[in-house]
Amino acid sequence: MAVPELRVFPSILSAKFENLGTQVQEAEAAGCSGIHVDVMDGQFVPPITFGAPVVRAVRASTTLLIDVHMMAVDPKKHFEELAQAGANSITVHFEALTDVFDDLKQLEDLGLRKSVAIRPSTEAHSLYPFLERLDQVLIMSVEPGYGGQKFIPQTIGKIEGIRREIAKQGLNIEIQVDGGINVDTIADVAKAGIDIAVVGSALFNDSFGVEEGLKALMQALERNRD
């Protein structure tokens, strides 16, 4: 399969918080397509991270799409404040949903893109019954909660399976992958059929800037085109 065009969303979990606005602006100037913000409640996953104030600060620094990834046991109680803070898209975890259709309806009513994520241990077919209600699927290629983890190779088969099911149902849904994406893995996930790569430490790095990191990722893609 040829490597398609894909978009890169930097994950600010790997950014330097004291320079967040500057690094977000660098990402936009470099050609990134959106900003990925991880919101963790300390219960669904151990860490506690950003909330609406950080989303608001990111919105003040960029016009790019803000993609919020919620790792929370009760995500819907935060939907409205995140929307008001400037989020454009919210991803909720399949494993945390109590009423999938109600939660997705709330996102839709707020004018947000609707996205559902699955952990590495969750089977892809769990998403199939409600794919038609989604704008995006997020496939975790590491265990959620921490940056800098190694890519789980079995993710490739999961991406391919979901891409086939989307085609089978005749849908127009984007696939996003998050975790361990770098110059060694980006071509493989692109060939498997993703639309968006969430990238952390391969972009926000003490050794190089966002522009250089993005250039290296694009070069890795070019080297692997059929």
C-alpha positions in Angstrom: 0.0 0.0 0.0 1.4 3.4 -0.9 2.0 5.9 1.9 -0.8 8.5 1.8 -0.6 12.1 2.8 -1.1 12.5 6.5 -1.3 15.2 9.1 0.7 15.6 12.2 -0.7 16.9 15.5 2.0 17.7 18.1 1.1 16.4 21.6 1.8 19.2 24.1 2.3 16.5 26.8 5.9 16.5 25.6 6.2 20.3 25.3 7.9 22.6 27.8 5.1 24.1 29.8 6.9 27.3 30.5 7.3 27.9 26.8 3.9 26.4 25.7 2.6 29.3 23.7 5.9 29.7 21.8 6.1 26.0 21.1 2.5 25.9 19.9 3.2 28.8 17.5 6.4 27.0 16.3 4.3 24.0 15.5 1.8 26.0 13.5 4.6 27.8 11.6 6.3 24.5 10.9 3.2 23.2 9.1 1.5 21.0 11.8 -2.2 20.6 11.2 -3.6 20.6 14.8 -2.6 20.5 18.5 -3.3 17.5 20.6 -4.1 18.1 24.3 -4.2 15.3 26.8 -6.6 15.7 29.6 -6.1 13.2 32.4 -8.1 13.0 35.6 -5.7 10.8 37.7 -8.3 8.0 37.8 -8.7 6.6 34.3 -4.9 6.9 34.2 -2.6 7.7 37.1 -1.3 11.1 36.0 -3.3 14.4 36.3 -2.7 16.8 33.4 -4.2 19.7 31.6 -7.7 21.0 31.8 -9.8 23.8 30.3 -7.3 26.6 31.3 -4.6 25.0 29.3 -6.9 24.5 26.3 -7.8 28.2 26.6 -4.1 29.2 26.6 -3.4 27.0 23.5 -6.4 28.6 21.8 -4.9 32.1 22.5 -1.7 31.0 20.8 -3.0 29.3 17.6 -5.8 29.1 15.0 -5.1 25.4 14.5 -7.7 22.7 15.4 -7.4 21.8 19.0 -7.8 18.1 19.5 -8.6 17.1 23.1 -7.9 13.5 24.2 -9.8 12.8 27.4 -8.5 10.1 29.7 -11.2 10.5 32.4 -13.7 8.2 34.1 -16.5 10.7 33.6 -15.6 12.7 30.5 -18.9 14.2 29.7 -18.9 16.5 32.7 -16.0 18.4 31.1 -17.4 18.7 27.5 -19.0 22.1 27.8 -16.1 23.8 29.6 -13.6 22.4 27.1 -15.8 23.6 24.2 -16.0 27.0 25.7 -12.2 27.0 26.2 -11.7 26.5 22.4 -11.6 22.8 21.8 -12.7 21.7 18.3 -12.6 18.0 18.7 -12.9 15.7 21.8 -11.9 12.1 22.0 -13.4 10.0 24.8 -12.2 6.5 25.6 -14.4 3.6 24.8 -13.5 2.0 28.1 -14.8 5.0 30.0 -18.2 5.4 28.3 -21.3 4.5 30.1 -23.7 5.5 27.3 -21.9 5.8 24.0 -24.8 7.3 22.1 -25.7 9.9 24.7 -22.1 11.0 25.1 -21.7 11.4 21.3 -25.0 13.3 21.1 -23.7 15.8 23.7 -20.5 16.4 21.7 -22.6 16.8 18.6 -24.9 19.3 20.3 -21.8 21.4 21.3 -20.6 21.5 17.7 -17.5 19.3 18.5 -15.9 16.6 16.3 -16.8 13.3 17.8 -13.9 10.8 18.4 -13.5 7.6 20.4 -10.2 6.1 21.5 -9.3 2.5 22.3 -6.5 1.2 24.5 -4.0 -1.3 23.1 -5.9 -4.2 24.9 -9.3 -3.2 23.5 -10.3 -5.1 20.3 -11.0 -3.0 17.2 -14.4 -4.5 16.6 -15.6 -2.9 19.8 -16.0 0.3 17.8 -17.8 -1.1 14.7 -21.4 -0.8 16.0 -21.2 3.0 16.2 -18.6 4.0 13.7 -21.3 5.8 11.7 -21.7 8.2 14.6 -18.0 9.2 14.6 -15.8 11.7 12.9 -12.6 10.1 14.1 -11.2 7.0 15.7 -8.1 7.2 17.9 -6.0 4.1 18.2 -3.6 4.1 21.1 -0.3 2.5 20.1 1.0 2.7 23.7 -0.7 2.4 27.1 -2.4 5.8 27.7 -1.1 8.1 30.4 2.6 8.7 29.8 4.7 10.1 26.9 7.9 8.6 25.5 6.8 4.9 25.4 7.7 2.5 22.7 5.3 1.8 19.8 3.3 -1.5 20.1 3.7 -3.3 16.8 0.3 -5.1 17.0 -1.2 -1.6 16.4 -0.6 -2.0 12.7 -3.1 -4.8 12.3 -5.7 -2.9 14.3 -5.3 0.1 12.1 -5.7 -2.0 9.0 -8.8 -3.8 10.4 -10.5 -0.5 11.3 -9.7 1.0 7.9 -11.3 -2.0 6.2 -14.4 -1.8 8.3 -14.7 2.0 7.6 -14.6 1.2 3.9 -17.0 -1.7 4.2 -19.6 0.6 5.9 -19.0 3.3 3.3 -18.0 5.9 5.9 -15.8 8.9 5.9 -14.0 8.7 9.3 -10.5 9.7 10.1 -8.1 7.4 11.9 -5.6 8.9 14.3 -2.8 7.0 16.1 -1.1 8.1 19.3 2.0 6.8 21.0 5.6 6.0 20.0 5.4 7.8 16.6 8.8 8.8 15.3 11.0 8.5 12.2 11.1 4.7 12.7 7.4 4.1 12.9 5.6 6.9 11.0 5.8 5.2 7.6 4.4 1.9 8.9 1.3 3.6 10.4 0.8 5.7 7.3 0.8 2.6 5.1 -1.6 0.9 7.4 -4.1 3.7 6.7 -4.0 6.5 9.3 -4.9 10.1 8.6 -3.4 11.8 11.6 -0.3 11.0 13.6 0.0 12.4 17.1 3.6 13.0 17.8 5.3 14.1 21.1 9.0 13.7 21.8 9.9 13.4 18.2 8.8 17.0 17.8 9.3 18.6 21.2 12.9 17.7 21.9 15.9 19.4 23.6 18.1 18.4 20.7 16.1 20.0 17.9 13.1 22.3 17.3 9.6 21.5 16.0 10.4 22.4 12.5 13.4 20.1 12.3 11.5 17.3 13.9 8.6 17.6 11.5 11.0 17.7 8.5 12.6 14.5 9.7 9.2 12.8 10.0 8.3 13.9 6.4 11.6 12.7 5.1 11.0 9.3 6.7 7.7 9.1 4.9 9.2 10.1 1.6 11.9 7.4 1.9 9.1 4.8 2.2 6.8 5.8 -0.6 6.1 3.0 -3.2 
